[in-house]
Amino acid sequence: MSVTNETLLSRRQAAVARGVNQAHPIFAARALNDRIWDIDGNEYIDFTSGIAVLNTGHLHPDVVEAVQRQLGHFVHTCFAVLPYESYVAVCERINALAPGDGLKKTALFSTGSEAVESAVKIARAHTRRSGVIAFTGAYHGRTLMALAMTGKVAPYASGMGLMPGHVYRALYPDALNNIDVDAALGSIERIFRNDAAPEDIAAIIFEPVQGEGGIQVAPPGFVAKLRALCDREGIVLIADEVQSGAGRTGTFFAVEQMGATPDLLVFGKSVAGGLPLAGVTGHASVMDTVGPGGLGGTYAGNPLACAAALAVLDVMEREHILARARQVGEITRTELLAMQQRYPSIADVRGLGALIGVELRTPDGQPAKDLTSKLVMSARDEGLLLLAGGTHGNVLRMLAPLTVELRTLEAGLRILDRCFSTLCRPEPGRHD
């Protein structure tokens, strides 16, 4: 029997647990930079980047070469058993890139969830407190503690019962739903009055740009006010930059554009060009609160992933990826805003750099989840891969590799425009 998308779907349904999602009913066969070919030979423009993991594109030759070179030396020792230089070098590079003054240190892990939970462990050890404040719309991972901080029950926690306690939910600013900075900060003060005293809170964790939450960008002044609140109450401020980091927003960390520095930064996804690597970096005095053995993991900071990360960081410098992110973002935003003038279902176009979301609503202002799903399917049929997000599943996420060829970027945006034209009635008299 030949291997096709259809036969693989059948095998998947028989062999893979139902709880593992699949956004598109196709299977990858190969990829290069901004394109993917499925097992049936169909070619797609990739605006997903494996959920923002491939800022330097599929199979960047420098990353491939670095991994192949490392394979010739060794694959694994466990850094906690026999350390190696590349782990140290990655930490040095991230420490130098992290914003803020003073000595910094870094610990490496394998996944974003692992790094998020480790950041909470560090905050708890540093403050001797146990409470955490997270935000509506947050996504911090699917392991148990990370899931407690994630602000979306379905599908991530459906049927699993209540998550670990001592996590409290504040409002994240959302202009479209009339939640401003004062309302968000007021919701934290409400937690202090009604749920947990400030002296019981170890950390406030936030995403400078929410990814799964629908590309909600922290508005001006919000992070600085969080910083002031945490300083006042002795709380550790954690920025989760697993999706927004590694250059996606036009600076290495998105929070660099927000006027204040967190105590701890969580990073992952694109930092190793597709290999599993994540980490926590922050003030040395905070990071070193945890004693030897309290952080790490068998595969944490794997040698292949560290080699890939060093290559990614070199590529970012040499190919001016931060400037490229701003260019890709500007082109994308300009085209999407033009579409918004033609298609009234586009309620908002927002983002930072090349991390951009398109929120869709019905004529009566309700989240247009069905339309969003249809657009994702229609775009795929036309050769463009997209992802949906947002609390209601009504936000298209624009996540093309930052190395995308500009002609490919423009071709992908034209496909999206055609799909809107087919599925949505253009606003009369507002065609370009």
N, C-alpha and C positions, 0 to 999 in steps of 0.2 A: 504494500500500500504506500502510495506517495505521501510525503509530508506536506500538508497544506495548512492554511489558517483554520479551515473547518475541521480537519482531523485532529489538529493540536488542541482546538477548543474542546473537542470531545474527550481527549485524553486528560486535559486539565480538569474538566468537571469530574472525572472519575478519580483523579489522583490528588488534587490540591484542595486543601481545606477551603470551605465556602467563605470564611472570614477574610481571606486574602482577596483584595479587590483587583479589578482589571478595568481600566478606563476605556480601552479600545479593544475590540474583538480581533486583533491582529497580533502576529508574533514577529519580533525583529529577527532579521537574518544578518544584516550588516548595517553599518552607519559610517558617515564621514562628515565631520564638522557640523553642518547645519541640516543634514539630510539623513533619512533612514529608509531602508528598503525592507519590506516584509518578506515572509517566507514564500509568498506567491509572486514575488518580484515587483510589487507595486512600490513606487517611490513617493516619499512624503517630505515636505518641508517641516522641520521640527521646531515648533514654538512651545515645547514643553521642557526641553533640556533635562528630562528625567526628574522633573519637579525642581528646577533651578540648580541642578548638580553639574551641568556642563557649561559653565561660563566660558571656558576655553575650547568648547566644541567637542564633538565626538572624535576620539583618536588623534588628538594633537600629536604630531610626530615627536616633539620633544618629550612629552609625557610618556609616550610609548617607549621611546629609547631609554628613558630613565628607569622605567619598570623592568625592561628587558635586561638592562645592565645590572640592576639589583638582583634579578633572578640568577645571575651567574655567580653571585656571592653567597647569599643565604636568604631564605624566605621567612624564617621565624626563629626567635630565641625566647621571646617574652622579655620586654624591656626590664621587668622586675627581676629577671634571672640573670641575663647577660645583656647589658645595654649596648647601644650602638650610636654612632655619631649623628646619623640622619634625624633621629628623634630629637636630640639636643639642638640640632641646626634648625629644625622646624620651630621649636619653642623660641629660639633666639629671633628668628625672622618675625614671628607673630608678636612677640614682645615689642619689637621695634615698630611694628605697624599699628599697635593698639594706641588709641588716643589717651591723652592725659600725662601728667608729670609723675616722676617717681619711679622706683624700681618695680618691674613687673615680672611675674612668673607665669608659666603655662603648664597645664597637664593635658595629655592627649588621650582620646578615647576612640571608639569605633563608630558610634552613631550619635545623632543629635539628641535622642532621648537620654542616652547614657550621659552625655555631657550636661544636659539640663539637670538631671537628677544629681549629678556630681556637684554642680554649682549650688544647688540647694543644700547639699551636705556641707559644703564649705561655709555657706552662710550660717547654717545652724551651729557649726563648730565655732565660728568666729563670734557669734552673738550669744551663744548658750540659750537660744530661743528656738521655738519649733514652728510658729505660724508662718504662712506664706500668703501674700496677696497677689492674685493674678487678675486678668481682665477678660471681659466679654469679648468674644471673637478670637480668643487666643488659641494658638495651636503650639503645644510644646512637646508632643510625642504621644506614643501609644503604650509605653510601659506604665506600670501602675501609678507611680507618683506623678509622672509627667502627664498622664491622662487625667489625674485629679485637677491639674492646672489648666488643661485644655478646655476651652469654653464651648464645646459642642458635643452633646450626648450621642446623637445619631450621626453617623454609624459607629463612632469610635468606642462608645461605652454601652451600647444597647444590650440589654439582657445580662449585664455583668454586675448589677447591684451598685451600691454606693462605693465611691472611690475613697482612698485614705483621707482622713480628716485633717483639720487645721489648715485648710485652704479656703480662702475667702475671695469672693468675686467682686471686683470694682468695674465701673463702666469705662470702656475705652472710647476716646473721642470719635465721633461719627457725625460729620456735618450734615449728611443727607438725612439722618434721623434725629437731628437737632440736639446732639450731645456735644457740648463744647468743653473746653478745658476746665472751666469752673465746675461744670456738672460732674466731670470725671473725678476731679480732685475732691469734690464734695462727697462723692460716693465712698472714697477712702476714709474720709472723716466719719461718715456714717458707720463704716465697719468698726472704727475705733470706739464709737459710742455704743454700738449695739451688739457687736460680735466678739471682738478681741481687742484688748488694750494694746497700744503701741509697743509696750515693753514685752509683749508676747509674740511680736512679729519679727521673724528673722530676716525676711527678704520680701521685696516687691520685684516681681519679674514681669517684663514687658517686651514686646517686639517693636522696635522703632518703625518698622513697616510690617503690618500683619499680612502673612501670606495666605494661609487657608482661610483666614478671617475676611478675605475679600480685598486685599491690597489697601488696607487702611493705613495712612501715613500719620505718624504722630505730628500734630500741628505745632506751629511755632510756640515756644514757651512751655510746652507740656513737659518735656524731659527736664528742663531746668527747674521747674516747680517740683517734679518728682525728686530731683536731686536735693533740693532744699528741704523737702519733707523728710527724706531719709536721713539727712544730716541732723536734722532737729531731733529725730526719734531714735537715732542709732541703728537704723535699718540698712541692710545691705541692698543696694540697687543692682539688679541683674538685667542686662540686655541680651535677649535671645536673638542672635543674628545668624542662626543656622541658614535661613533662606535669604536674608537681606545682605549678608556679608560677602566677602571674597569679590568685591568690586561690582556687584549687581546694580547698585544704586549710583555709581559714579565716583564713590569714595570706597576705600577698602571695607570700612564699616559704615553703615548708614548713619549711626549715631554721631559720627564726625560732623554731620551737617546740622546737628540739633542743639548745639550750644551748651552741652553738659556731658560729663563723663561718668559712666557707671562704675561701680566697684568691680564687677565681674562681667566679662563678655563671653558669650557662648557662640562658638562658630562650628561649621561643618559643611555638608553638601559640597559646594564647588571647590573647596580648598584643595582637594586632591584629584580633581579632574575625572571623577567617576569611581575612584577607589574609596572604600569606607574609612573615613577619618573625620574626627570631630575633636573639640577641645574646649577648655575653659582657660581664659587668661584674665589676669587682674592684678591688683596691688599685691606685692609680695607679702606684706603684713597680713593680708586676708588669706591669700592662697596657702601660706605656710602654717595656718592654724591647724590644719589636718596633719597628723603625724604619719610617718612612714607606714605604708600598707593600707592606709585609709582611702587611697585613690588608686585607680588603675583597672586593669583587666587583662586576661590572657592575651587578647589580640590588640589591646589598646596601643595605638601608635605603631601598627604593623610596619615592618621595614619597606614593603612594597608601596604602601600608602604614603609613608614619609618621603620616599624617593619621588613619587608622583607629585606630592605637595611642593617639594622644593623646585621641581620643574615648572609647576603651575605658577609659583611665585616669580620665577625668572621670566616666564612667558608674559606675565602681566606687566612686568617692568619693560621688557624689550619691545613688546608690541603695543604698549600704551593702552592697555585694556580699560583703564578707568576713563580715559577720554573717549574710547570707543563706546563704552556703556552710555555715556552722555549723548553721543551721536545717535546710537541706536534708539535710545529713549526719545530723543527729540523727533526723529523721523516717525516713530511709531505713534507718539502722542499727536503729532500734527495730522496724520492720516485718520486717526480715530476721532479726533475732534471734528474733522470734516464729515466723517460718517455720522457723528452725533447730530449734525445739522440736517442730515437727510432722513435719519431713522429715529423717530420719537421714542422708540423702545430703549434707546441708550440714555439712561438717566444720569450717568456720571462716567467720566474718564479721569482716573487719578493714578498717582504713583510717584515714584522717585527714581530718576535715572531710567534704567531699562527694566524696572520692576513695576509693571503697569496693570491695572485692572479696569475692566469695562463692566459696569453694573447695568443690568437690564431690568426694566419694570413694565408692568402692564399699563394700559391706559388709565386705570383707576389707581395707579401707584403701588400695586402689590409686586412682590418679587416675581420675576418672570422665569421661574426655574425650568418650565417645560420648553420655553423658547431657547433658553441657554443650552439645554441638552440637545435640542434639534440643531442648533448652530454648530455644536461640537461634532455631531454626526455628519451634518452636511459638509462641513469643512474637511473632515476626514475623507469623505467620498470624492472631494475635489483635490485631495492631495496635501492637506494641511492638518497637522496634529495640534490640538488645543487641549487645555484643561479648564474645567470649571472650578469654582471655589465660592467662598462666602458662606455665612451662617445659613443662608437659604438656598445655596447652590445656584445663585443667579449672577455670578461674576465670572467673566472670562479673564483668565490670567495670561498675560503676554510674557513668555519666558524664553524667547529665542536665545541661542548662544550669543555671547558678546562678540564672538568672532564671525558671526553670520555675514555672508556676503551681502552687500547692500542691495544688489539686484534680487537676491533670494528673499531678503526681508520685504522688499517692495512687492515681489510676486505673492508672498504669503498674505500681505495686507490686501492685495487685489482679490485674492480668493475669498477672504473674509468679507470684503465689500459685496462680492457677488452673492455670497450666502445670505447676507442681510437683505439684499435686494430681492432675493427669491422668497425669503420667509417673512419679511416685514414690509409693510407698505410705506414707501418713502413719503416724507412730509410734502404736501402739494406746494409747488412753486419754489422748492428749496433744493433742487437738483444742481449739482455743479455743471 
